[in-house]
Amino acid sequence: MRAAVMYGAGDVRVEDRPDPKIHQPTDAVVRVSRAAICGSDLHPYHSMPPTDQGRPMGHEFLGVVEDVGSQVSGPNTTTTSPDLTEPPTRQVDG
């Protein structure tokens, strides 16, 4: 997959990253259809110290559920009925 990664103030790169996988029974994999930059991404854009590892950006998106762990349930969590979903911000930054 492609990801926006910040390496320091003003240094954002689009990179190939490993495809996501289910690791925990509470995980979900969502294919991003539309994305936006959040204000919380803009603050470090002006002041983040340089780093060799980079920091993935972005958690504001719409997407389609591709896979879910065994403990995931609720609306928009089935892979047999691919509806758009918008995740809560605090759930996608891990």
N, C-alpha and C positions, 0 to 999 in steps of 0.2 A: 504494500500500500504506500501511498505518498503522504508525507506529513510535513507541516510547517514546524521548523525547529529554530529557536532563538539561541544564538551563541554570544550575545552581548548587545549592548545598546545599539540599535539600528542595524544589527546583523541577523537577518532572518533568512533561512535557507529552506528550500523544499527538497526533501530527501526521501529515498526509498527506506522503508522500515519493514520489519517482519509483519506478516499478516497476523491479526489478533486471533487468539484461541481461548477457549474456555479453560480456566485454571481452577476456579472455585465453583461450587454448586450455585452460588449467587451471582455469577458473572453472566453477562449478555454481550454478544457481538452484534454491532449495528453497522450496516453499510451506509455511509454518509451520502445523502443526496444533495443537500444544501448546507453551507456553513457560513459563519460570520466570525469576525474577530470581536472578542469581548473587551470591555473597558479594562478588565483586570489583566489582559494581555498587553494593553497599551502602556501601562505604568512602567513595567520593566523595559519596554522598547526604548524609553528615554534614559534609563539609569542602570540597567543590568550590567554588572562587571563581566568582562570577557570570561568564557569558559570553554574548555576543550570538549566537554561532553554534550553541550547544548541542552536545551529544555524544550520538550514538545509544547506547542501552543494549541489553544483552541478547545472549547467545550460548548460552544453555542452552535447547535446543528439540528437538522432534521434528518432522519434516516429510517431504514427498513431493518427490522430485526432479522438477522441471518442465523443466529444460533443462541440457545439459552442453556444455562446450567439447570440441574435437576430441581433446584429449589426456587426457580424463578416462575412467578405466576402473575396473573393480572391482565388488564387490557393491553393490547398491542404487544404481547410477548410470545405469540405463537409464530412459528416459521411457516405454517400452512396457510395463514391469512396475512399476507405482507402489507400491513398498514404503515403509514408514516408515523413515526413517534418522535417526540421531543423529550429528551431526558432531563430530569432536574439537575441543575448545575453541580450540586454537591455530590452527585452520584457518579460523575464521569471523570473526575480528576485523578483517579488512582492509578 
